[in-house]
Amino acid sequence: MPYFTLDASSLQHWLTNHADLASRLGGSPADWTIREVSDGNLNTVFLVDGSGGSLCCKQALPHVRVVPDWPMPLERALYEARYMRATADAVRPAAPELYFYDDEMFLLVMECLTPHEVLRTALIRDEAQPGFSAVIGQYVARSVHATSWISQPFEHGSKLLADFAGNTALTRITVDLILTDPFRPCSRNPSPETGLLPDVEALQADKPLHRAVGSLQERFLTARQALLHGDLHTGSIMLHNNDVRVIDGEFATMGPIGFDCGLYLGNLTLHACAAPDKNALITSEITAFWNSFTTELRTLLKTGGGDVWALSDETQRRDLLDNFLLDILRDTAGFCGLEIIRRTVGFAQVADYTLCATPESRTAARRKALQTGRALILKAPSLHTLEDLLSVLTLQ
């Protein structure tokens, strides 16, 4: 079947031709309820409810959904399906189950997450129960263990490199929107509010900062440590009470582990910049993430399996892990700073700033975010502990 963009009617017809999926829904197709819930930048998403169950159907569009004249390859859906399959056994149940992928319609059919809501929305509404970040830390550690050269034979890593090397269109988005555009005049950057214009101009003229960003660009493109989610932020996580799920892995690529960590912590920090009264909550969540991530990763990497560190004894492995985690901490800080700046003055800014009561307080919050992001990028190479990171975030 040649590709075409699905609507509710054609999706219903498509589902009736897939008996295993139709049986999950149950009842008659005429009784199914199909509603579009697309709220991201790239895809259409439908939730389908039947008498026996529900499905989530996500289809790639040939363009950015919110910018129709920005073309986008449909194959990005393939990489999301590959990511879900590559990490499913390791991270279960912290991700939805993938039931089916149609490589002609570029359509993923997966577990429907209801009554879950997006973590960013839950934070804005003060509805997120504390402790969710521990699940995310564990998720990242387990996906690292399933895909890193330390824990897996090099043949496994080589296959992952081959499987995800073609995801260049979305990696280009990362390179441009996170690692480059905010630091130069660019038409993709929204016009900053008047009060923030001097800060943005200073950012784009800051040569020491640009040198540090250059090091992070090189790190992102050359340090193929493990399979990344590639877009791990509070908008790509859903939760209901204590059930936390990671979604939207279409940016998946092999890269530095600290990238996923940094993007997640960057979005938490942005929330604190917009809502300073939540500093204690966000500090607690950042601490929970890092402690969960490092504890889980230490446990998983105590023993071998990969060709990296294959000759290490127990003592050597402990020392190697210490140095490995220090490198990840520093990468985390740098990429956290990049994400904070991108989501403040670059493309795809965050709704958290709507928590600011006045235009003046919003400008002040954005200015603090830019200052924090810059400090993280410049100071990342000198950090040694989580406490060092928190002191740069000025959330303590």
C-alpha positions, 0 to 999 in steps of 0.5 A: 500500500503506497503511503498516504496521510491517515485520518480517522476514517482511513485509520479505521479501515487500516486497522480492520485489515490487521486482525491482531490489532483489531482483536485488541480493540474488540467489538465492531469497527463501527463502534471504535472511537478514534480521536487525534491528539497530535501535540508535537512538532513532527507527527500525527497521533491517534488514540483508538478505543474499542470495547476490549482495549485501546491503541495509540497510532503514530504516523510520520508526516512528510513535513514538520507538522507545525511548519508544513513547508519544512520537509521531513523524511518519513523514515524517521518512524523506522528509527523510532521503531528500531529504538523501541525494539532495541531497548524494550527488554531492558527498560520495560515497563518504563516505555509503551509496548510496540505492537506493530510497525508498518514500513509503507505507511510509516505508522507505529501502533503501540500501547495506549497510555491513558489516563497518563499525561505529559510530564511537562503538563503535569509539572505546570499544573502541579500534578506530578507526584515527586520521585518520577525522576528516579524512574527516568534515571533507571531507564537511562542506565538500563538502556545504556547497559543494553547498548554500550560497548562496555556491557555488550560485544562490539558486534552488537554496537556495530549493528546499532551503529549501522541501524541508526547511522541513517537517521541523519535528518533528525540528527541534523535537527539536533545539531542545528537547533540545540548545538548551533542555532541559538548561538548565531543569528538564525531565521529559525530562532523566534524573535526575542522579547525586547528586554532579552535582546541584549542578552541574546546578542551577547550570547551570539558574540561570546567567543569563549562560549562558542569554543566550549560549544564547539567541544560539545558539538564534537562530543555529540558527533564523535562519542558513540558511547551508547544508543541515545533516546536523543530527545529526552525531555519533560515533553517526551515522558508521560506519567500517571501516579507512579507509572512513568513512561518514556515515549518519542524515540525518533531522534535515536542515535549512537552518542554520548550518554550525558546527552540524554541526561543533560536534556532531561535535567535541562528541562527540569532546570527550565521549570525551576527558572520559570517557577522559582518556588519549585526550586526544592522540588526540582533539586530533589528530582535532579538528585533522584535522577542522578542517584538512580542513574549512577546506582543502577549503572554501577550495578549493571556494569559491575560485571563484563560482557563487552570488549571494553574493559575486558581485562579489568579486575574488580578493583580496576573496574570500580576505578574505571566506572568512577572515571566513566561516571565523571565524564558522563557528569561533565557531559551532562552539565554541558548538554544541560546548558545547551538545552536550557539555552535552546529552549529559551531563545531557540526553536521549540521553546517550552510552555513552562514560561507561561507560569511567569505572572508578568512579562517582566518576570518572564524576561527575568526567568529567561535571563536567569536561564541563559546565565545558567546555561552559559555557566554550565557549558563553561564550567562543565569540564571542572565539575567533580560531583553532583553537588558541583553541578547543583551549585552551578544550577543555583537551585540550592 
